[in-house]
Amino acid sequence: MRTSPALRAAALAATVTVLFPLAGCSDGGDQDTAGRPSSAPVAADAAAAPTASGLASQQLKWKPCPAPSQAQGGGAAPSPLPGGAVWECSSMDVPLDYADPGGKTISLALVRAKAIDGKKRIGSLIFNFGGPGASGVATLPAFGAEYDKLRTRYDLVSFDPRGVGDSDGVECESDKQLDARYEGDGTPDDAAEEKAFTEDTKTYAATCEKNSGKELPFVGTTNAARDMDLMRQVLGDDRLYYFGISYGTELGGVYAHLFPKSVGRSVLDAVVDPTEDAEQSSLGQAKGFQLALDNFAADCVERGDACKLPGSTAEEVEQGVSGLLGRLERKPVAGLGSRKLTQTQATTGIAAALYSKETWPLLEQGLDEADGGNGGLLLALADSLNGRSEDGHYDNSAAANTAINCADSKERFTLDEAKAKLPEFHDASPVFGDYLGWGLMACTGWPVAGAWDTPDVSAEGAAPVLVIGNTGDPATPYAGAKAMAEELGEGVGVEMTYRGEGHGAYNSGNACVQKAVGGYLLDGKVPAAGTVCG
């Protein structure tokens, strides 16, 4: 369920999930009885697909990493880790279609930092940082120092999943087109705005099909899980050692279901609820971001005069936020360069800053400045979530996000169906509900039909999987951890709680969480189910 080198890393901790899905394309026309476009191919993620054993013996050629490509987010080449360890990059061939393992292949981009103690090395610890759409090749080096304790016994490894970054990344619209798209109204209020909204999303989907149509049926999560099992074999590990964050928890759950006997020590942090369909997940996010905004507003009030925002109660602070968004809908304010801050971009910027308590000061400053007519900071925060760098170029995270989500989810909403859901979404969050409600149309009219209503993550016989929920998580609400642990199955899912704010737990720096994770991954000590930190 999405972030730009410097600001994105600082503001969002690079553990982003499906937020504010851009509406896909639909005019409500030609659909079959399941709501899918009648001519859409089904995403090629069949669980019974043959393996690609012939590719398991390929030899990877590692070399020092260059600077990330634009598709990965751009920026400088990764700096060495403490002690001087150098990040190395390589590529691995995988089948485009696992039903035809001897057919066309695509190349996945990989990154690694070798284990500190080769004699005590367990294997490779593979990371997925979420999105879907986040480049692991760019993200792991940016946060490598935070995981360096785990490097004592593991090579730290990540990758760009298929369709992401340099792994045959999905291509949709140009930078100029995306600027115009993000400036558009994501919460239409009348027939004319609804027409513009649906026409824009129709154009977006058609452009994605034109530029990446041959790849779109094959970018779903089941194929990504199969890629990880092939990666495990190529890296020489008998089991998959895994650290999944946000959407990476769903990918880890799907992997465990497909390959339970190959599951090694695994951690799922900021957990996606596998029992929720796309509508339920979006509604849960509306509630989650509203909770985070409530907590931000309460913190502001507690600080009294030190807070720049008006209001003597949390409700009054939030009324000020809603009032600002209403004014921006009528009249955008100055942003960055010639670009203005619109209501939609401001909403995205607010959400971006709620991913981490550390960026609450940026949110406070951004709201205060926008209220005074300077929308630059909120626009920069929105850019960070949308994958726009300071030079005006976009990475491919948003395109990959839509493509992967739509290859997975069967749900397709008509305009009328989405509109009927808006009251429930608005009740869940006066600030974020309308935008997320309109986002239900993200996959309507997409050229590929989805694979499932919800993913199957049952994994009988798998090794224990540590599942960590954060009570204040806006993007993957806390209840998802319990659901994931239960769905993985008795003796497999081990639930743990972090009482904190922001998206995720390990990167909060909480010593209790990091001790539990390190104890399992490094020493094999499974925390007691129900452990609470924070």
C-alpha positions in Angstrom: 0.0 0.0 0.0 4.9 4.9 -1.0 9.2 8.0 -0.8 12.7 11.0 -2.3 16.1 10.6 -1.2 16.8 13.2 1.5 13.4 14.5 2.6 11.6 11.3 1.8 14.0 9.3 3.9 13.9 11.7 6.8 10.2 12.2 6.8 8.9 8.8 6.0 11.4 6.3 7.2 11.0 4.6 3.8 8.5 2.1 5.1 5.5 3.2 3.2 2.4 1.4 2.3 -0.5 1.8 0.0 -1.7 5.4 0.7 -4.0 7.5 -1.4 -4.1 5.3 -4.4 -4.4 7.3 -7.6 -7.6 6.6 -9.3 -7.2 4.1 -12.1 -9.3 4.6 -15.1 -12.9 4.1 -15.6 -15.9 5.5 -17.4 -18.1 2.8 -15.9 -18.2 0.9 -19.2 -17.5 -2.6 -20.5 -17.3 -4.9 -17.5 -18.0 -8.5 -16.8 -20.2 -9.6 -13.9 -17.2 -9.5 -11.5 -16.6 -5.8 -12.3 -13.5 -6.5 -14.3 -13.0 -5.1 -17.8 -14.2 -7.8 -20.1 -11.0 -7.9 -22.2 -8.6 -7.7 -19.3 -6.1 -10.6 -18.9 -5.8 -12.1 -15.5 -2.6 -11.4 -13.6 -0.3 -14.4 -14.1 0.2 -15.4 -10.5 -1.1 -19.0 -10.4 0.1 -20.8 -7.3 0.7 -24.0 -9.2 3.1 -22.3 -11.6 6.3 -24.4 -12.3 9.5 -23.5 -10.6 12.5 -22.0 -12.4 15.0 -24.5 -11.3 17.2 -23.9 -14.3 17.9 -20.3 -13.1 18.8 -21.4 -9.5 22.4 -22.0 -10.5 23.1 -18.6 -12.0 26.1 -16.8 -10.6 25.7 -13.2 -9.5 28.4 -10.7 -10.3 28.7 -8.1 -7.5 30.3 -4.7 -7.9 30.2 -1.4 -6.0 26.8 0.3 -6.4 26.4 3.3 -8.6 24.1 6.2 -7.8 20.4 5.1 -7.8 18.7 5.6 -11.2 15.9 8.0 -11.6 13.4 5.2 -11.5 14.8 4.2 -8.1 14.6 7.8 -6.8 18.0 9.3 -7.9 20.5 10.7 -5.5 24.2 9.9 -4.7 25.9 6.6 -4.6 25.5 4.9 -1.2 28.0 5.7 1.4 30.0 3.0 3.1 28.7 1.5 6.4 30.4 1.9 9.7 33.7 0.2 9.5 34.0 0.9 5.8 31.8 -1.9 4.3 30.9 -1.1 0.7 27.5 -1.6 -0.7 27.5 -4.0 -3.7 25.0 -4.3 -6.5 24.1 -7.1 -8.9 21.3 -8.4 -11.0 19.4 -11.7 -11.2 17.4 -13.2 -14.0 13.9 -14.5 -13.2 11.1 -15.8 -15.5 8.7 -13.1 -16.7 6.0 -15.8 -16.5 6.5 -18.7 -14.0 4.0 -20.7 -16.0 6.7 -20.6 -18.7 9.9 -20.9 -16.7 12.0 -21.5 -19.8 10.6 -18.5 -21.7 11.4 -14.8 -21.5 13.3 -13.6 -18.5 13.6 -10.2 -16.8 16.4 -8.9 -14.6 16.0 -7.9 -10.9 18.3 -5.4 -9.3 19.9 -6.4 -6.0 22.0 -4.8 -3.3 24.0 -6.3 -0.4 26.4 -5.5 2.4 28.4 -8.6 3.5 28.2 -9.9 7.0 30.7 -8.6 9.5 31.7 -12.0 10.9 32.0 -14.5 8.1 32.6 -17.4 10.5 29.3 -16.9 12.3 27.3 -15.9 9.2 23.9 -17.4 9.0 23.0 -16.4 5.5 21.4 -13.5 3.6 18.7 -11.4 5.4 16.4 -10.2 2.6 14.5 -6.9 3.1 11.4 -5.6 1.4 10.5 -2.0 2.5 7.0 -1.8 1.2 5.0 0.3 -1.1 4.4 -1.8 -3.1 6.8 0.2 -5.3 9.7 1.1 -3.0 13.1 0.4 -4.4 15.0 -1.8 -2.0 18.3 -1.1 -3.8 17.9 2.6 -2.9 16.3 2.2 0.5 18.5 -0.4 2.2 21.7 1.6 1.9 19.9 4.8 3.1 18.9 3.0 6.3 21.7 0.4 6.5 23.2 1.9 9.6 19.9 1.2 11.5 20.2 -2.5 10.6 23.9 -2.8 11.1 23.6 -4.9 14.3 21.9 -7.6 12.1 24.9 -7.6 9.8 27.0 -9.3 12.5 25.6 -12.6 11.2 23.9 -11.8 7.9 24.6 -10.4 4.5 22.0 -7.6 4.3 20.2 -7.9 1.0 17.4 -6.1 -0.7 16.0 -5.8 -4.3 13.8 -3.9 -6.6 10.7 -6.2 -6.9 9.6 -6.9 -10.5 8.0 -3.7 -11.9 9.9 -1.5 -9.5 12.9 0.7 -10.1 15.5 -1.0 -12.2 13.7 -4.4 -12.2 11.9 -3.9 -15.5 10.1 -0.9 -13.8 6.6 -0.1 -14.9 6.4 3.1 -17.0 3.4 5.3 -17.1 3.2 9.1 -17.5 6.0 11.7 -18.0 7.2 14.1 -15.4 5.1 16.9 -16.9 2.0 14.7 -17.0 2.5 13.6 -13.4 2.9 17.2 -12.2 -0.5 18.0 -13.8 -2.0 14.9 -12.4 -1.0 15.6 -8.8 -2.2 19.2 -9.1 -5.7 17.9 -10.1 -8.6 17.5 -7.8 -8.6 14.1 -6.1 -12.0 14.7 -4.4 -14.4 15.9 -7.1 -17.5 17.8 -5.9 -19.7 18.1 -9.0 -20.3 16.4 -12.4 -17.7 18.5 -14.2 -15.0 17.6 -11.7 -16.1 13.9 -11.7 -15.7 13.8 -15.5 -12.2 15.4 -15.2 -11.3 12.9 -12.5 -12.4 9.8 -14.5 -10.9 11.1 -17.8 -7.6 11.7 -16.1 -7.5 8.3 -14.6 -8.6 6.7 -17.9 -5.7 8.4 -19.6 -3.3 7.2 -16.9 -4.2 3.6 -17.2 -4.1 3.7 -21.0 -0.6 5.3 -20.9 0.5 2.5 -18.5 -0.8 -0.1 -20.8 0.9 1.5 -23.8 4.3 1.8 -22.1 4.3 -1.4 -20.0 1.4 -3.6 -21.2 3.4 -6.7 -21.7 4.7 -6.7 -18.1 1.5 -5.6 -16.3 0.0 -9.2 -16.0 3.2 -10.4 -14.2 4.0 -7.9 -11.5 1.7 -9.2 -8.7 2.8 -10.3 -5.3 2.7 -14.1 -5.9 5.3 -13.7 -8.7 7.4 -11.5 -6.4 7.3 -14.2 -3.7 8.4 -16.7 -6.3 11.2 -14.4 -7.2 12.3 -14.3 -3.5 12.4 -18.1 -3.4 14.6 -18.2 -6.5 16.7 -15.5 -4.9 17.1 -17.6 -1.8 18.5 -20.5 -3.9 20.8 -18.3 -6.0 22.2 -16.7 -2.7 22.9 -20.3 -1.5 20.5 -20.4 1.5 18.4 -23.4 2.5 15.8 -21.1 4.1 14.6 -17.6 3.5 15.7 -15.2 6.2 13.4 -12.2 5.8 12.6 -8.7 7.2 9.4 -7.4 5.6 8.0 -3.9 6.4 4.5 -2.6 5.5 3.5 -4.1 2.2 6.6 -6.3 2.7 4.6 -8.1 5.4 2.0 -9.1 2.9 4.7 -10.3 0.5 6.3 -12.2 3.4 3.0 -13.8 4.3 2.3 -14.9 0.7 5.8 -16.3 0.6 5.2 -18.3 3.8 2.0 -19.7 2.3 3.7 -20.8 -1.0 6.9 -22.1 0.6 6.2 -22.9 4.3 9.1 -25.4 4.5 11.6 -22.8 3.2 10.7 -20.1 5.8 13.6 -19.3 8.0 13.8 -16.6 10.8 11.4 -13.9 9.6 10.2 -10.6 11.0 7.1 -8.7 9.8 6.9 -5.1 10.9 4.1 -2.6 10.3 1.7 -5.3 9.3 -0.8 -5.3 6.5 -4.1 -7.1 7.5 -4.4 -10.0 5.1 -8.1 -10.5 5.9 -9.1 -7.1 4.5 -10.0 -6.5 0.9 -9.0 -3.2 -0.9 -12.1 -1.4 0.4 -11.6 -2.5 4.0 -7.9 -1.7 3.8 -8.6 1.8 2.5 -11.2 2.4 5.2 -8.8 1.2 7.8 -6.2 3.6 6.5 -8.7 6.5 6.8 -9.2 5.6 10.5 -5.4 5.1 11.0 -4.4 8.4 9.6 -7.2 10.1 11.5 -5.9 8.5 14.7 -2.4 9.8 13.9 -3.8 13.3 13.2 -5.8 13.2 16.5 -2.5 12.3 18.3 -0.6 15.0 16.6 -3.3 17.6 17.5 -3.4 16.4 21.1 0.4 16.7 21.3 0.1 20.3 19.9 -2.4 21.3 22.6 -0.3 19.8 25.3 2.6 21.9 24.3 0.5 25.1 24.8 2.0 28.3 23.4 5.0 26.3 22.0 2.6 25.0 19.3 2.2 27.3 16.3 -1.3 26.1 15.4 -4.4 27.8 16.7 -6.8 25.9 19.0 -7.1 25.2 22.7 -8.4 21.6 22.1 -7.4 18.9 19.7 -10.7 19.2 17.9 -10.1 23.0 17.3 -6.6 22.2 15.9 -8.2 19.7 13.5 -10.9 22.2 12.6 -8.1 24.6 11.6 -6.6 21.9 9.4 -9.9 21.2 7.7 -10.5 24.9 7.2 -7.1 25.3 5.6 -7.9 22.4 3.2 -11.2 24.0 2.3 -9.6 27.3 1.5 -6.9 25.6 -0.6 -9.7 23.9 -2.7 -11.1 27.3 -3.5 -7.7 29.0 -4.0 -4.3 27.3 -4.0 -1.4 29.2 -2.5 2.3 29.6 -3.6 4.3 26.4 -3.4 7.7 25.7 -4.9 8.8 27.7 -8.0 5.8 28.2 -10.3 4.0 25.3 -8.6 1.1 25.9 -6.2 -0.1 24.0 -3.2 -3.6 22.5 -3.9 -6.0 20.9 -1.5 -5.1 17.4 -2.8 -1.3 18.0 -2.5 -1.8 19.5 1.0 -3.7 16.4 2.1 -0.9 14.2 0.7 1.7 16.3 2.5 -0.1 16.1 5.8 -0.3 12.3 5.5 3.4 12.1 4.6 4.4 13.8 7.8 2.2 11.5 9.9 4.3 8.5 9.0 6.7 9.3 11.8 6.4 11.3 15.0 9.9 12.7 14.1 8.2 14.6 11.3 5.4 16.1 13.3 7.4 19.4 13.7 7.6 19.6 9.9 3.8 19.1 9.8 3.2 21.9 12.3 5.6 24.2 10.4 4.1 23.3 7.1 0.5 23.9 8.2 1.4 27.2 9.9 3.2 28.5 6.8 0.5 27.3 4.4 -2.1 29.2 6.5 0.0 32.3 5.9 0.2 31.7 2.1 3.4 29.7 1.8 2.8 26.1 0.8 6.3 25.2 0.0 6.9 22.8 2.9 3.6 20.9 2.6 4.3 20.6 -1.2 7.7 19.2 -0.5 6.2 16.7 1.8 3.7 15.7 -0.8 6.5 15.4 -3.4 8.3 13.1 -1.1 5.4 10.7 -1.0 4.7 11.0 -4.7 8.3 10.2 -5.6 9.2 13.6 -7.0 12.8 14.8 -6.6 13.9 18.4 -6.3 14.9 18.5 -10.0 11.3 17.7 -11.1 11.8 14.0 -12.0 9.7 11.2 -10.6 10.7 7.7 -9.7 8.4 4.9 -10.8 7.1 4.1 -7.3 3.5 5.4 -8.0 3.3 3.5 -11.3 4.6 0.3 -9.7 2.2 0.7 -6.8 -0.8 0.9 -9.0 0.3 -1.9 -11.2 1.1 -4.3 -8.3 -2.1 -3.5 -6.4 -4.2 -3.9 -9.4 -2.6 -7.2 -10.4 -3.4 -8.4 -6.9 -6.8 -7.0 -6.0 -10.0 -8.1 -7.9 -12.0 -5.1 -6.7 -13.2 -2.7 -9.4 -15.5 0.1 -8.4 -17.8 2.1 -10.7 -18.2 5.8 -10.2 -21.5 5.4 -8.5 -20.3 2.6 -6.3 -17.3 4.8 -5.1 -19.6 7.7 -4.5 -21.9 5.6 -2.4 -19.0 4.7 -0.1 -18.0 8.3 0.5 -20.2 9.0 3.6 -18.6 6.1 5.5 -15.1 7.2 4.5 -15.8 10.8 5.6 -17.2 9.6 8.9 -14.0 7.6 9.4 -11.8 10.7 8.7 -13.1 14.2 7.9 -9.5 15.0 6.6 -8.5 11.9 4.7 -11.7 10.0 4.1 -12.9 11.7 0.9 -9.6 11.2 -0.8 -9.3 7.6 0.2 -12.9 7.0 -0.8 -12.3 8.3 -4.3 -9.1 6.2 -4.3 -11.3 3.1 -4.4 -11.4 3.6 -8.2 -7.6 3.1 -8.4 -8.0 -0.2 -10.3 -11.3 0.4 -12.2 -10.7 0.0 -15.9 -7.1 -1.3 -15.3 -6.1 -3.6 -18.3 -5.3 -6.5 -16.0 -7.8 -8.3 -13.8 -6.7 -8.9 -10.2 -5.8 -12.3 -8.7 -7.6 -12.3 -5.3 -10.0 -10.7 -2.9 -7.5 -11.2 -0.1 -4.2 -13.0 0.0 -3.8 -16.5 1.5 -1.0 -16.4 4.1 -1.8 -19.6 5.9 1.6 -21.4 6.4 1.2 -24.6 8.4 4.6 -26.1 9.1 6.5 -22.9 8.7 9.1 -21.7 11.2 7.9 -19.0 13.7 7.3 -15.6 12.1 7.6 -12.6 14.4 4.7 -10.2 13.7 5.0 -6.7 15.2 2.1 -4.2 15.4 2.4 -0.5 16.4 -0.6 0.9 18.3 -0.2 4.3 16.7 0.5 3.2 13.1 -1.4 5.3 10.6 -0.8 3.3 7.4 -1.1 -0.2 8.7 -3.4 -0.1 11.7 -2.5 -2.1 14.8 -5.2 -4.7 14.3 -3.5 -6.0 11.2 -0.7 -7.7 13.3 -3.2 -9.9 15.2 -5.0 -10.8 12.0 -1.7 -11.7 10.3 -0.5 -13.8 13.2 -3.8 -15.7 13.3 -3.9 -16.3 9.5 -0.3 -17.5 9.5 -1.5 -20.2 11.8 -1.0 -21.6 15.3 2.7 -22.0 16.1 3.7 -19.9 13.2 2.6 -16.3 13.8 4.0 -14.8 17.0 2.4 -11.4 17.7 4.3 -8.6 19.5 3.1 -5.1 20.3 4.9 -1.7 20.2 3.0 1.1 22.0 4.2 4.0 19.9 3.6 6.4 17.1 4.5 6.3 13.4 4.7 3.6 10.7 6.6 0.6 12.0 8.4 -0.4 15.2 12.0 -1.4 14.6 13.1 1.9 13.1 11.5 3.8 16.1 14.8 3.0 17.9 12.9 1.4 20.8 15.4 -0.8 22.6 12.8 -3.4 23.6 11.7 -4.0 20.0 15.3 -4.1 18.6 16.4 -6.5 21.4 13.5 -8.9 20.5 14.1 -8.7 16.8 17.8 -9.1 17.2 17.3 -12.0 19.6 15.3 -13.9 17.1 17.1 -13.1 13.9 20.6 -13.5 15.4 20.2 -16.1 18.1 17.0 -17.9 17.2 15.2 -16.8 20.5 11.5 -16.4 19.7 9.9 -13.8 21.9 6.9 -14.8 24.0 3.6 -14.3 22.2 2.0 -11.1 23.4 5.2 -9.3 24.3 4.6 -5.6 24.7 7.3 -2.9 24.2 7.1 0.9 24.6 
